Amino acid sequence: MKKLTKVSDYIWRRLNQITSSYNLKYSQIKNNKEIESKLLKILNNDKAEIIEIKLDPSKHLYPKLTSQIKADGTMITSPLEDLYPFLDRNIFFKNYVD
């Protein structure tokens, strides 16, 4: 059995077991080279499936939902329309639909 080195290893190893106990399909995409072939296979199947996509933790993904700490110490989370990297406030409010 492979040694588990971090919590995420444990979660994903367990996810594979959980999907099999519920008779769900499980696929894993390990790198960019596998994306097209595996997604075509997955999308051509009509059964429920859990798909794990391995990401490089050192890469930054954008856009991203963020939270900010205000001067009084309270935290606010941006609305889904306002993802990081943030637009200039004038552009954002000019295009914001309330």
TORPA-4810 file (N, C-alpha, C, O; in nm, 3 decimals):
<nodes>
NODE_1_0.085_-0.119_0.000_0.000_0.000_0.000_0.089_0.125_0.000_0.187_0.132_0.074_M
NODE_2_0.054_0.222_-0.083_0.129_0.347_-0.093_0.119_0.426_0.037_0.012_0.436_0.097_K
NODE_3_0.232_0.483_0.079_0.234_0.567_0.199_0.161_0.698_0.170_0.186_0.763_0.068_K
NODE_4_0.072_0.737_0.261_0.000_0.863_0.247_0.083_0.974_0.309_0.126_0.964_0.424_L
NODE_5_0.107_1.080_0.232_0.196_1.186_0.278_0.123_1.313_0.321_0.182_1.398_0.388_T
NODE_6_-0.003_1.327_0.283_-0.078_1.447_0.322_-0.227_1.414_0.322_-0.270_1.312_0.268_K
NODE_7_-0.304_1.502_0.382_-0.449_1.480_0.395_-0.514_1.457_0.260_-0.600_1.370_0.246_V
NODE_8_-0.474_1.535_0.158_-0.538_1.521_0.027_-0.517_1.381_-0.031_-0.604_1.331_-0.101_S
NODE_9_-0.402_1.317_-0.003_-0.380_1.180_-0.049_-0.486_1.088_0.011_-0.543_1.004_-0.059_D
NODE_10_-0.511_1.104_0.139_-0.608_1.021_0.208_-0.748_1.042_0.152_-0.821_0.946_0.127_Y
NODE_11_-0.786_1.168_0.134_-0.920_1.199_0.085_-0.943_1.136_-0.051_-1.046_1.073_-0.073_I
NODE_12_-0.849_1.151_-0.142_-0.868_1.098_-0.277_-0.862_0.946_-0.280_-0.934_0.884_-0.357_W
NODE_13_-0.779_0.886_-0.199_-0.775_0.741_-0.194_-0.909_0.688_-0.144_-0.959_0.588_-0.193_R
NODE_14_-0.966_0.756_-0.046_-1.096_0.716_0.008_-1.207_0.744_-0.094_-1.303_0.667_-0.102_R
NODE_15_-1.196_0.850_-0.171_-1.298_0.883_-0.270_-1.313_0.771_-0.370_-1.425_0.736_-0.408_L
NODE_16_-1.204_0.714_-0.413_-1.208_0.602_-0.506_-1.285_0.485_-0.444_-1.363_0.420_-0.514_N
NODE_17_-1.263_0.457_-0.318_-1.335_0.349_-0.250_-1.483_0.382_-0.235_-1.569_0.295_-0.252_Q
NODE_18_-1.512_0.506_-0.203_-1.652_0.548_-0.186_-1.728_0.535_-0.317_-1.841_0.485_-0.319_I
NODE_19_-1.668_0.580_-0.427_-1.738_0.570_-0.556_-1.768_0.426_-0.592_-1.875_0.397_-0.645_T
NODE_20_-1.677_0.336_-0.564_-1.703_0.195_-0.597_-1.813_0.138_-0.508_-1.890_0.053_-0.554_S
NODE_21_-1.821_0.181_-0.382_-1.925_0.129_-0.294_-2.065_0.178_-0.335_-2.165_0.113_-0.304_S
NODE_22_-2.071_0.291_-0.406_-2.198_0.342_-0.457_-2.219_0.308_-0.604_-2.311_0.359_-0.668_Y
NODE_23_-2.135_0.222_-0.656_-2.143_0.178_-0.794_-2.133_0.296_-0.893_-2.200_0.298_-0.996_N
NODE_24_-2.049_0.392_-0.858_-2.022_0.506_-0.946_-1.888_0.483_-1.015_-1.800_0.418_-0.959_L
NODE_25_-1.875_0.535_-1.133_-1.746_0.528_-1.202_-1.653_0.633_-1.143_-1.698_0.736_-1.092_K
NODE_26_-1.525_0.607_-1.150_-1.423_0.698_-1.100_-1.313_0.708_-1.203_-1.262_0.606_-1.251_Y
NODE_27_-1.275_0.830_-1.238_-1.164_0.851_-1.331_-1.070_0.954_-1.272_-1.108_1.038_-1.190_S
NODE_28_-0.946_0.944_-1.315_-0.845_1.039_-1.270_-0.770_1.091_-1.393_-0.727_1.013_-1.478_Q
NODE_29_-0.756_1.222_-1.400_-0.678_1.285_-1.506_-0.553_1.340_-1.437_-0.561_1.429_-1.353_I
NODE_30_-0.437_1.283_-1.474_-0.312_1.315_-1.404_-0.235_1.431_-1.464_-0.155_1.496_-1.396_K
NODE_31_-0.257_1.458_-1.594_-0.179_1.565_-1.658_-0.250_1.614_-1.784_-0.352_1.558_-1.825_N
NODE_32_-0.196_1.718_-1.845_-0.258_1.778_-1.963_-0.267_1.682_-2.080_-0.360_1.691_-2.161_N
NODE_33_-0.173_1.591_-2.091_-0.172_1.497_-2.203_-0.293_1.403_-2.200_-0.336_1.354_-2.305_K
NODE_34_-0.347_1.379_-2.082_-0.460_1.286_-2.068_-0.596_1.352_-2.084_-0.696_1.283_-2.100_E
NODE_35_-0.602_1.484_-2.081_-0.731_1.554_-2.075_-0.823_1.516_-2.190_-0.935_1.469_-2.168_I
NODE_36_-0.778_1.534_-2.312_-0.867_1.513_-2.426_-0.916_1.369_-2.437_-1.036_1.346_-2.451_E
NODE_37_-0.826_1.274_-2.430_-0.867_1.134_-2.447_-0.959_1.088_-2.334_-1.059_1.020_-2.358_S
NODE_38_-0.925_1.125_-2.211_-1.008_1.081_-2.098_-1.143_1.152_-2.096_-1.245_1.090_-2.067_K
NODE_39_-1.145_1.282_-2.126_-1.273_1.353_-2.125_-1.366_1.302_-2.234_-1.486_1.291_-2.212_L
NODE_40_-1.312_1.271_-2.351_-1.396_1.214_-2.457_-1.458_1.083_-2.412_-1.577_1.059_-2.435_L
NODE_41_-1.379_0.999_-2.349_-1.430_0.872_-2.298_-1.538_0.894_-2.191_-1.641_0.827_-2.191_K
NODE_42_-1.512_0.987_-2.100_-1.606_1.017_-1.991_-1.736_1.074_-2.046_-1.845_1.033_-2.005_I
NODE_43_-1.727_1.169_-2.139_-1.846_1.235_-2.193_-1.929_1.144_-2.282_-2.047_1.170_-2.303_L
NODE_44_-1.870_1.039_-2.335_-1.944_0.944_-2.417_-2.007_0.833_-2.335_-2.062_0.738_-2.391_N
NODE_45_-2.000_0.844_-2.205_-2.059_0.746_-2.115_-2.179_0.811_-2.048_-2.173_0.928_-2.010_N
NODE_46_-2.288_0.737_-2.033_-2.409_0.795_-1.972_-2.424_0.760_-1.824_-2.532_0.778_-1.768_D
NODE_47_-2.319_0.711_-1.761_-2.326_0.676_-1.619_-2.267_0.788_-1.534_-2.181_0.863_-1.579_K
NODE_48_-2.316_0.799_-1.410_-2.262_0.897_-1.317_-2.115_0.866_-1.290_-2.077_0.749_-1.279_A
NODE_49_-2.035_0.970_-1.280_-1.892_0.947_-1.264_-1.829_1.061_-1.182_-1.863_1.178_-1.200_E
NODE_50_-1.739_1.024_-1.094_-1.659_1.120_-1.020_-1.525_1.130_-1.091_-1.463_1.028_-1.121_I
NODE_51_-1.481_1.253_-1.119_-1.358_1.274_-1.193_-1.261_1.353_-1.105_-1.292_1.463_-1.061_I
NODE_52_-1.146_1.296_-1.081_-1.040_1.364_-1.007_-0.942_1.421_-1.109_-0.893_1.349_-1.196_E
NODE_53_-0.915_1.549_-1.099_-0.819_1.614_-1.188_-0.703_1.662_-1.103_-0.719_1.750_-1.018_I
NODE_54_-0.586_1.604_-1.127_-0.466_1.641_-1.052_-0.417_1.777_-1.101_-0.401_1.799_-1.221_K
NODE_55_-0.393_1.867_-1.007_-0.343_2.000_-1.038_-0.208_2.020_-0.971_-0.181_1.963_-0.866_L
NODE_56_-0.125_2.100_-1.033_0.003_2.135_-0.974_-0.023_2.242_-0.868_-0.066_2.352_-0.902_D
NODE_57_0.001_2.212_-0.741_-0.030_2.308_-0.635_0.051_2.438_-0.643_0.014_2.537_-0.580_P
NODE_58_0.160_2.438_-0.719_0.239_2.560_-0.730_0.186_2.655_-0.837_0.231_2.769_-0.846_S
NODE_59_0.091_2.610_-0.917_0.033_2.694_-1.022_-0.082_2.776_-0.966_-0.160_2.727_-0.884_K
NODE_60_-0.093_2.901_-1.011_-0.204_2.987_-0.969_-0.317_2.974_-1.072_-0.294_2.981_-1.192_H
NODE_61_-0.439_2.957_-1.022_-0.555_2.945_-1.109_-0.635_3.074_-1.104_-0.662_3.127_-0.996_L
NODE_62_-0.672_3.123_-1.220_-0.750_3.247_-1.228_-0.868_3.225_-1.318_-0.856_3.144_-1.410_Y
NODE_63_-0.980_3.290_-1.300_-1.012_3.381_-1.189_-1.033_3.304_-1.060_-1.053_3.183_-1.060_P
NODE_64_-1.029_3.377_-0.951_-1.036_3.314_-0.820_-1.124_3.398_-0.727_-1.116_3.520_-0.724_K
NODE_65_-1.208_3.329_-0.650_-1.290_3.394_-0.548_-1.201_3.419_-0.427_-1.130_3.329_-0.382_L
NODE_66_-1.205_3.539_-0.374_-1.120_3.573_-0.260_-1.200_3.638_-0.149_-1.311_3.686_-0.169_T
NODE_67_-1.141_3.638_-0.032_-1.196_3.710_0.083_-1.096_3.816_0.125_-0.975_3.802_0.104_S
NODE_68_-1.148_3.923_0.184_-1.062_4.032_0.227_-1.094_4.067_0.372_-1.209_4.057_0.416_Q
NODE_69_-0.992_4.107_0.445_-1.011_4.150_0.584_-1.019_4.302_0.586_-0.928_4.371_0.541_I
NODE_70_-1.131_4.351_0.639_-1.151_4.496_0.646_-1.072_4.554_0.763_-1.019_4.479_0.846_K
NODE_71_-1.065_4.686_0.771_-0.989_4.755_0.876_-1.037_4.718_1.016_-0.958_4.715_1.111_A
NODE_72_-1.169_4.688_1.029_-1.222_4.654_1.162_-1.201_4.507_1.197_-1.245_4.462_1.303_D
NODE_73_-1.134_4.430_1.109_-1.104_4.291_1.136_-1.207_4.191_1.084_-1.184_4.071_1.088_G
NODE_74_-1.320_4.241_1.035_-1.420_4.149_0.980_-1.380_4.108_0.839_-1.307_4.180_0.770_T
NODE_75_-1.428_3.992_0.797_-1.393_3.939_0.666_-1.513_3.947_0.572_-1.626_3.917_0.611_M
NODE_76_-1.487_3.988_0.449_-1.592_3.988_0.347_-1.543_3.907_0.228_-1.425_3.908_0.194_I
NODE_77_-1.635_3.837_0.166_-1.604_3.760_0.047_-1.664_3.831_-0.073_-1.779_3.874_-0.069_T
NODE_78_-1.587_3.843_-0.177_-1.633_3.911_-0.298_-1.748_3.833_-0.360_-1.754_3.711_-0.348_S
NODE_79_-1.840_3.903_-0.428_-1.946_3.831_-0.500_-1.885_3.756_-0.618_-1.775_3.788_-0.662_P
NODE_80_-1.955_3.658_-0.669_-1.904_3.578_-0.781_-1.874_3.662_-0.904_-1.795_3.621_-0.990_L
NODE_81_-1.936_3.779_-0.914_-1.912_3.867_-1.029_-1.778_3.940_-1.018_-1.732_4.001_-1.115_E
NODE_82_-1.716_3.935_-0.901_-1.596_4.015_-0.875_-1.482_3.923_-0.833_-1.445_3.917_-0.716_D
NODE_83_-1.426_3.852_-0.931_-1.320_3.755_-0.904_-1.182_3.816_-0.923_-1.164_3.913_-0.998_L
NODE_84_-1.084_3.758_-0.854_-0.945_3.800_-0.867_-0.887_3.744_-0.996_-0.917_3.629_-1.027_Y
NODE_85_-0.807_3.815_-1.073_-0.758_3.951_-1.050_-0.868_4.053_-1.074_-0.942_4.046_-1.172_P
NODE_86_-0.879_4.149_-0.983_-0.988_4.244_-0.983_-0.978_4.343_-1.098_-0.870_4.391_-1.133_F
NODE_87_-1.093_4.373_-1.155_-1.101_4.479_-1.256_-1.088_4.615_-1.188_-1.114_4.628_-1.068_L
NODE_88_-1.047_4.713_-1.264_-1.052_4.851_-1.216_-1.194_4.877_-1.166_-1.289_4.838_-1.233_D
NODE_89_-1.210_4.940_-1.052_-1.342_4.960_-0.990_-1.438_5.033_-1.083_-1.557_5.001_-1.085_R
NODE_90_-1.390_5.131_-1.160_-1.479_5.203_-1.253_-1.533_5.108_-1.360_-1.652_5.111_-1.392_N
NODE_91_-1.448_5.024_-1.414_-1.492_4.927_-1.516_-1.588_4.826_-1.454_-1.691_4.793_-1.513_I
NODE_92_-1.555_4.778_-1.334_-1.641_4.681_-1.268_-1.782_4.738_-1.247_-1.880_4.675_-1.286_F
NODE_93_-1.792_4.855_-1.185_-1.924_4.911_-1.154_-2.000_4.955_-1.279_-2.123_4.953_-1.280_F
NODE_94_-1.929_4.994_-1.383_-1.995_5.031_-1.509_-2.063_4.908_-1.572_-2.166_4.922_-1.638_K
NODE_95_-2.006_4.789_-1.552_-2.057_4.667_-1.613_-2.135_4.578_-1.518_-2.191_4.476_-1.559_N
NODE_96_-2.138_4.614_-1.391_-2.205_4.532_-1.291_-2.356_4.535_-1.310_-2.415_4.642_-1.322_Y
NODE_97_-2.417_4.420_-1.312_-2.563_4.410_-1.323_-2.616_4.371_-1.186_-2.583_4.264_-1.135_V
NODE_98_-2.699_4.456_-1.128_-2.751_4.431_-0.994_-2.883_4.357_-1.001_-2.943_4.327_-0.898_D
</nodes>
